[in-house]
Amino acid sequence: MTLIKSISGIRGTIGGAAGDGLTPLDVVKFTSAYGSWAVKRSGIKKIVVGRDARLSGSMVNNLVIGTLQGLGIDVIDLGLSTTPTVEVAVPDEKAAGGIILTASHNPKQWNALKLLNEKGEFISDIDGKEVLDIAERSDFIYADVNDLGKHIHDDSYLQKHIDKVLALPLVDVEAIKKANFKVAIDCVNSTGGIFIPALLKALGVETIHELYCEPDGHFPHNPEPLPENLVALSKEVVSKNADLGIAVDPDVDRLCFVCEDGSMFGEEYTLVAVADFVLRHTKGNTVSNLSSTRALRDVTEAAGAEYHAAAVGEVNVVNKMKEVNAIIGGEGNGGVIYPESHYGRDALVGIALFLTHLANYGKPVSVLRRSYPGYFISKNKITLTPEMDIDGLLLKVEEKYKAQPHSTIDGLKIEFDKQWVHLRRSNTEPIIRIYSEAESEVVAEGLANKIITDIKEILNLNE
C-alpha cells in the first residue's frame, strides 16, 4: 500500500493500515487539516468538492463532505465532475477553496485529494507544507451540533463550464459546425464520458463515436493517455472513418488526439498546436515545463514571441505564466492552460481551441501534425543507492557541461543546439530521471546514453 503526502495534495492506494494507504482515517485527517487551513486563511466557511468516477470515489466523497461539515464548513458538492470544472467553480462560488477527488492518470486502486486555494488554483509549496503540518499535529477543532456545515448538491457546473468555454473569443462554434467533424472519443469510463460528449454537441459536432464513456470507474485500460493505451481508439478512428480521435484522462485535465489515419498526434503536441492557434490571433509569451518538447519554443519564436521554461509541476508553470504574462502555457503531458479561461489544465478548453484551429486549417489532422517541428523525447532513469549524494552528482555533471547552455531551476537541463537532456531526481526514490529530446529517436536515445555513461564514469561504476 502507498500513501504519498505532497505539497499539492494527498494520494495513495485504497486499503491497508492507516498511514500506509489512503484509508478512511487518512482521508479524514488530511481533509480536516485542509479545511481548517482554508477557513483560517480566507475567513470563508465554504468549500467546493468534485470527483472523478473511480471506484472509491463515492466512499472518499462521503468522508470528505462529512468531515468538512464537521468543521462547520458548507460544502458545494458537484458530484461527478472534472478537475477544471472544480477550478472554475471555486471563484464562482466565492469559496475558500476546493478539493478534487481524483488520482488523475493513476490506475483504479489509487485515489487522491487535490487541493485548491480560493482562486481555484493548486495550493503553493508554502501552503501545502502548512496543511501537512496541521495534519501532523492534528491541529483542528470540530464544530458543535448547532454549527455543522450544510451539504449543497449543485449539478449546474457541467453547463456553466461549457458555457464559459463557448464564450471564449477564439472559440468559433460556427466554423466547427461547418466543418462537420466526425469524432471518436475515449473517456476511460470516467467523467469525461459525461463532459466531452456534452461539449462536442455544444460545439456543433453531430457525429460522435463513443468509446468507454460509461462513468462507472471500471477503467478498460491503463488510464494514462499514452499511445500504448489508445490502441482501441486508433482502431475506432480508422474503422468509423472519423476525422480525429480525442482521449482524456479520468479527471479531464489531460488531452491528446489521434489523427484520421490512426496515428498519434502526440501528447507533447497538444499544447504546441493549441499555442500555435492562440499565437496566430494573440500577441504574447508562452510557458511549458523543462521536460516538455522544444517544438513549443520553435512555434513561439516563429510567431515573434518569447518562450519561457518552468520547473516541472502545474503550480510552477502557472507561477511562471503569471510572472511573464504568458497568453498560453501548460505541460507536455497534454495539459493546456489558457489564462483567458482560468489558470488550470483544462481539456475542454483545449478541445474547443483545437477544433477551431483544425476547422480554420481545412486539412486533415495528420497534415497539421506534420506542419510542426518533429522531435522525439526519450525517457530513461538510472537507479542509485539510497545513500548516494544525488545533488552532488548533478553538480559534477553540470561542471562537465558548464560550457553548454544549461538550467538548474529543476534538476539539471543541458542544451545542445536543438537537442537537450534533463536530469531530475525523484522525490520518492533514489532515482535520476533522464529525459532527452532530438530530431530523431536514435539521436535522443544516444544523448541519454551518453549522459548515463558520464554518470557511471563519475561514480566509477564502469570498473
C-alpha angles and dihedrals in degrees: 000000000000134000118179118190111195136162093259098048150306122284134171149133119286117253138019131088122335109273092021099072137009094283127169089260091054092047091052094045097051094040088053091051094047094045092050091048094048094051093045091050098047107019087229121125098203130095131179118225129190135161145199120237101261117140096256093046098099093048094048091043092056092049094048095047093046091049093050090049088050088057090054093255123140112231125214100203113201092180114201102017144132134260094248091047091057089046089055093045098053098069092035089057092042086232129166090241145305142257121211114198103212140110088209110215095356119118123268097273090066131080134166148186109237109196128215133189126225091281091059090250129124112273118258128253091258093048092046092054090050091053091050090049091051089051092048091052095038085230099171136104125207125225124253120249095270093055103047116138125254124248110222121184113211119179094166097095096082088068095035091055093047091048090053091051093049090049094059108114094229095052108096109193093177092055091049092047092048091051088061094210121197107213133189117200137195113198097170092233093289135107094298084076087068101037106037099054089046091051094046092050090049088052091055099258106146102176112064122164106200124210120181096349098143105109096219099120095243097129107208092206139359101310097222106106097235124139094255090056096048101063093116092050091050091052091046092053092052098041093048093042089235123175092229146342126236125203129184134181123246096275095039100236095112123065138184137169138221119213123237091258092055095257121130119260085205127248089239090058097054090085092038093057095043091047091049089055094046092047091053088062105027131045113226151095132290135214136196133159124273093257095055125101122283088227090088090058091049093050092045095050091045086058091053094251135116127258121209130191125220134192115271114277132073094252090054092050091049092049092051091047090055091045094054096031092241119190094206136013145143143130137299091246090082095274115145119192114191112179092199083073105026141305099269139086106271125182092189092058090044093053094049094049093044094050090049089050092048092047091053093044091057097201134096120285092247090058091050089051092052090053090071127076110274115234133161125212120208119199120203139152138202121211118218134184116277093245093053117121097234094175090053090049092053089051090056092050089049090052091051091054100033091125091062123079105264143165131213100185089108114015109305128315118185123192126210105185102288093349126082144176125206123199118194130172118230116245092216107032138039089256136124112209113213119200119180133178133195140147091271135036092235093054092046091052091045091053091051091048091051091055091045089053090050090052092050090049091051089051092042088235094141092071 
